[in-house]
Amino acid sequence: MHELHYSPSELLDLYEAPRQFKAFLFGLISYKLDMLEKEAKKGGK
């Protein structure tokens, strides 16, 4: 599992962001984690 590191100010910015932006950003994070997981599985063969 890949760890994401955020500073408290970044988390506060995300918490206060508009709903549409949060949905977009969470989608990007989810996509990036999926790609990292696939790369890890591919490299582990």
Biopython code that builds the backbone (N, CA, C, O; Angstrom):
import numpy as np
from Bio.PDB.StructureBuilder import StructureBuilder

atoms = [
    (1, "MET", "N", (0.849, -1.187, 0.000)),
    (1, "MET", "CA", (0.000, 0.000, 0.000)),
    (1, "MET", "C", (0.884, 1.236, 0.000)),
    (1, "MET", "O", (1.863, 1.311, 0.743)),
    (2, "HIS", "N", (0.543, 2.180, -0.818)),
    (2, "HIS", "CA", (1.291, 3.434, -0.921)),
    (2, "HIS", "C", (0.712, 4.431, 0.070)),
    (2, "HIS", "O", (-0.498, 4.654, 0.101)),
    (3, "GLU", "N", (1.575, 5.029, 0.877)),
    (3, "GLU", "CA", (1.106, 6.009, 1.855)),
    (3, "GLU", "C", (1.081, 7.402, 1.238)),
    (3, "GLU", "O", (2.006, 7.803, 0.532)),
    (4, "LEU", "N", (0.011, 8.124, 1.518)),
    (4, "LEU", "CA", (-0.098, 9.508, 1.081)),
    (4, "LEU", "C", (0.227, 10.407, 2.261)),
    (4, "LEU", "O", (-0.265, 10.187, 3.368)),
    (5, "HIS", "N", (1.043, 11.406, 2.032)),
    (5, "HIS", "CA", (1.432, 12.313, 3.110)),
    (5, "HIS", "C", (0.907, 13.711, 2.797)),
    (5, "HIS", "O", (1.233, 14.293, 1.763)),
    (6, "TYR", "N", (0.098, 14.235, 3.697)),
    (6, "TYR", "CA", (-0.463, 15.570, 3.546)),
    (6, "TYR", "C", (-0.143, 16.386, 4.782)),
    (6, "TYR", "O", (-0.146, 15.863, 5.896)),
    (7, "SER", "N", (0.130, 17.660, 4.591)),
    (7, "SER", "CA", (0.313, 18.547, 5.735)),
    (7, "SER", "C", (-1.071, 18.946, 6.258)),
    (7, "SER", "O", (-2.053, 18.867, 5.520)),
    (8, "PRO", "N", (-1.157, 19.369, 7.514)),
    (8, "PRO", "CA", (-2.460, 19.793, 8.057)),
    (8, "PRO", "C", (-3.128, 20.896, 7.234)),
    (8, "PRO", "O", (-4.350, 20.901, 7.086)),
    (9, "SER", "N", (-2.340, 21.827, 6.701)),
    (9, "SER", "CA", (-2.940, 22.907, 5.906)),
    (9, "SER", "C", (-3.534, 22.370, 4.602)),
    (9, "SER", "O", (-4.562, 22.863, 4.138)),
    (10, "GLU", "N", (-2.891, 21.360, 4.011)),
    (10, "GLU", "CA", (-3.436, 20.761, 2.794)),
    (10, "GLU", "C", (-4.742, 20.032, 3.090)),
    (10, "GLU", "O", (-5.678, 20.083, 2.292)),
    (11, "LEU", "N", (-4.806, 19.354, 4.232)),
    (11, "LEU", "CA", (-6.036, 18.662, 4.599)),
    (11, "LEU", "C", (-7.165, 19.656, 4.864)),
    (11, "LEU", "O", (-8.315, 19.401, 4.507)),
    (12, "LEU", "N", (-6.839, 20.781, 5.487)),
    (12, "LEU", "CA", (-7.847, 21.806, 5.745)),
    (12, "LEU", "C", (-8.359, 22.389, 4.428)),
    (12, "LEU", "O", (-9.560, 22.610, 4.273)),
    (13, "ASP", "N", (-7.452, 22.637, 3.479)),
    (13, "ASP", "CA", (-7.866, 23.131, 2.160)),
    (13, "ASP", "C", (-8.813, 22.144, 1.488)),
    (13, "ASP", "O", (-9.810, 22.545, 0.889)),
    (14, "LEU", "N", (-8.503, 20.862, 1.586)),
    (14, "LEU", "CA", (-9.358, 19.843, 0.982)),
    (14, "LEU", "C", (-10.715, 19.799, 1.672)),
    (14, "LEU", "O", (-11.748, 19.695, 1.009)),
    (15, "TYR", "N", (-10.718, 19.878, 2.996)),
    (15, "TYR", "CA", (-11.970, 19.832, 3.762)),
    (15, "TYR", "C", (-12.887, 21.000, 3.399)),
    (15, "TYR", "O", (-14.107, 20.843, 3.353)),
    (16, "GLU", "N", (-12.302, 22.165, 3.143)),
    (16, "GLU", "CA", (-13.084, 23.362, 2.842)),
    (16, "GLU", "C", (-13.361, 23.544, 1.351)),
    (16, "GLU", "O", (-14.023, 24.506, 0.962)),
    (17, "ALA", "N", (-12.867, 22.640, 0.517)),
    (17, "ALA", "CA", (-13.038, 22.764, -0.930)),
    (17, "ALA", "C", (-14.494, 22.507, -1.326)),
    (17, "ALA", "O", (-15.226, 21.821, -0.611)),
    (18, "PRO", "N", (-14.909, 23.063, -2.474)),
    (18, "PRO", "CA", (-16.264, 22.789, -2.974)),
    (18, "PRO", "C", (-16.459, 21.294, -3.246)),
    (18, "PRO", "O", (-15.501, 20.573, -3.522)),
    (19, "ARG", "N", (-17.694, 20.848, -3.165)),
    (19, "ARG", "CA", (-18.007, 19.423, -3.307)),
    (19, "ARG", "C", (-17.522, 18.847, -4.646)),
    (19, "ARG", "O", (-16.970, 17.747, -4.675)),
    (20, "GLN", "N", (-17.719, 19.572, -5.747)),
    (20, "GLN", "CA", (-17.309, 19.057, -7.056)),
    (20, "GLN", "C", (-15.794, 18.857, -7.112)),
    (20, "GLN", "O", (-15.315, 17.884, -7.693)),
    (21, "PHE", "N", (-15.050, 19.769, -6.514)),
    (21, "PHE", "CA", (-13.594, 19.648, -6.519)),
    (21, "PHE", "C", (-13.158, 18.448, -5.689)),
    (21, "PHE", "O", (-12.240, 17.725, -6.077)),
    (22, "LYS", "N", (-13.814, 18.230, -4.542)),
    (22, "LYS", "CA", (-13.477, 17.076, -3.698)),
    (22, "LYS", "C", (-13.696, 15.779, -4.464)),
    (22, "LYS", "O", (-12.851, 14.885, -4.427)),
    (23, "ALA", "N", (-14.816, 15.673, -5.152)),
    (23, "ALA", "CA", (-15.113, 14.455, -5.906)),
    (23, "ALA", "C", (-14.054, 14.222, -6.977)),
    (23, "ALA", "O", (-13.602, 13.093, -7.169)),
    (24, "PHE", "N", (-13.660, 15.273, -7.666)),
    (24, "PHE", "CA", (-12.624, 15.170, -8.691)),
    (24, "PHE", "C", (-11.294, 14.742, -8.083)),
    (24, "PHE", "O", (-10.623, 13.853, -8.606)),
    (25, "LEU", "N", (-10.915, 15.378, -6.976)),
    (25, "LEU", "CA", (-9.634, 15.082, -6.344)),
    (25, "LEU", "C", (-9.604, 13.667, -5.780)),
    (25, "LEU", "O", (-8.604, 12.965, -5.928)),
    (26, "PHE", "N", (-10.691, 13.239, -5.134)),
    (26, "PHE", "CA", (-10.736, 11.880, -4.596)),
    (26, "PHE", "C", (-10.662, 10.858, -5.727)),
    (26, "PHE", "O", (-10.067, 9.793, -5.565)),
    (27, "GLY", "N", (-11.261, 11.177, -6.864)),
    (27, "GLY", "CA", (-11.168, 10.297, -8.026)),
    (27, "GLY", "C", (-9.740, 10.179, -8.522)),
    (27, "GLY", "O", (-9.293, 9.088, -8.877)),
    (28, "LEU", "N", (-9.020, 11.289, -8.549)),
    (28, "LEU", "CA", (-7.617, 11.261, -8.964)),
    (28, "LEU", "C", (-6.769, 10.445, -7.999)),
    (28, "LEU", "O", (-5.916, 9.666, -8.424)),
    (29, "ILE", "N", (-6.999, 10.622, -6.703)),
    (29, "ILE", "CA", (-6.239, 9.873, -5.697)),
    (29, "ILE", "C", (-6.515, 8.381, -5.846)),
    (29, "ILE", "O", (-5.592, 7.568, -5.803)),
    (30, "SER", "N", (-7.776, 8.025, -6.022)),
    (30, "SER", "CA", (-8.148, 6.620, -6.182)),
    (30, "SER", "C", (-7.486, 6.028, -7.425)),
    (30, "SER", "O", (-6.964, 4.914, -7.382)),
    (31, "TYR", "N", (-7.509, 6.770, -8.527)),
    (31, "TYR", "CA", (-6.885, 6.312, -9.766)),
    (31, "TYR", "C", (-5.382, 6.114, -9.576)),
    (31, "TYR", "O", (-4.827, 5.107, -10.016)),
    (32, "LYS", "N", (-4.725, 7.066, -8.928)),
    (32, "LYS", "CA", (-3.281, 6.976, -8.707)),
    (32, "LYS", "C", (-2.944, 5.762, -7.839)),
    (32, "LYS", "O", (-1.976, 5.054, -8.117)),
    (33, "LEU", "N", (-3.734, 5.517, -6.792)),
    (33, "LEU", "CA", (-3.490, 4.355, -5.939)),
    (33, "LEU", "C", (-3.687, 3.055, -6.712)),
    (33, "LEU", "O", (-2.932, 2.101, -6.519)),
    (34, "ASP", "N", (-4.694, 3.008, -7.585)),
    (34, "ASP", "CA", (-4.904, 1.818, -8.415)),
    (34, "ASP", "C", (-3.718, 1.586, -9.337)),
    (34, "ASP", "O", (-3.266, 0.451, -9.492)),
    (35, "MET", "N", (-3.210, 2.646, -9.948)),
    (35, "MET", "CA", (-2.059, 2.515, -10.841)),
    (35, "MET", "C", (-0.824, 2.044, -10.077)),
    (35, "MET", "O", (-0.086, 1.190, -10.567)),
    (36, "LEU", "N", (-0.592, 2.592, -8.884)),
    (36, "LEU", "CA", (0.551, 2.166, -8.078)),
    (36, "LEU", "C", (0.422, 0.703, -7.676)),
    (36, "LEU", "O", (1.416, -0.024, -7.652)),
    (37, "GLU", "N", (-0.784, 0.270, -7.364)),
    (37, "GLU", "CA", (-1.009, -1.126, -6.991)),
    (37, "GLU", "C", (-0.728, -2.047, -8.176)),
    (37, "GLU", "O", (-0.102, -3.094, -8.012)),
    (38, "LYS", "N", (-1.188, -1.664, -9.366)),
    (38, "LYS", "CA", (-0.942, -2.471, -10.559)),
    (38, "LYS", "C", (0.548, -2.540, -10.873)),
    (38, "LYS", "O", (1.054, -3.601, -11.241)),
    (39, "GLU", "N", (1.258, -1.417, -10.731)),
    (39, "GLU", "CA", (2.699, -1.405, -10.975)),
    (39, "GLU", "C", (3.421, -2.306, -9.984)),
    (39, "GLU", "O", (4.358, -3.014, -10.355)),
    (40, "ALA", "N", (2.990, -2.284, -8.724)),
    (40, "ALA", "CA", (3.623, -3.112, -7.700)),
    (40, "ALA", "C", (3.408, -4.594, -8.008)),
    (40, "ALA", "O", (4.323, -5.403, -7.854)),
    (41, "LYS", "N", (2.199, -4.946, -8.443)),
    (41, "LYS", "CA", (1.915, -6.343, -8.780)),
    (41, "LYS", "C", (2.711, -6.771, -10.007)),
    (41, "LYS", "O", (3.241, -7.881, -10.058)),
    (42, "LYS", "N", (2.791, -5.891, -10.987)),
    (42, "LYS", "CA", (3.507, -6.200, -12.220)),
    (42, "LYS", "C", (5.001, -6.363, -11.951)),
    (42, "LYS", "O", (5.643, -7.254, -12.508)),
    (43, "GLY", "N", (5.545, -5.511, -11.108)),
    (43, "GLY", "CA", (6.966, -5.577, -10.782)),
    (43, "GLY", "C", (7.308, -6.727, -9.861)),
    (43, "GLY", "O", (8.464, -7.145, -9.799)),
    (44, "GLY", "N", (6.323, -7.250, -9.141)),
    (44, "GLY", "CA", (6.573, -8.316, -8.185)),
    (44, "GLY", "C", (6.567, -9.709, -8.782)),
    (44, "GLY", "O", (6.851, -10.681, -8.082)),
    (45, "LYS", "N", (6.245, -9.825, -10.080)),
    (45, "LYS", "CA", (6.169, -11.152, -10.714)),
    (45, "LYS", "C", (7.525, -11.765, -10.880)),
    (45, "LYS", "O", (7.641, -12.877, -11.396)),
]
sb = StructureBuilder()
sb.init_structure("model")
sb.init_model(0)
sb.init_chain("A")
sb.init_seg("    ")
for serial, (resi, resn, name, xyz) in enumerate(atoms, 1):
    if name == "N":
        sb.init_residue(resn, " ", resi, " ")
    sb.init_atom(name, np.array(xyz, "f"), 0.0, 1.0, " ", f" {name:<3s}", serial, name[0])
structure = sb.get_structure()
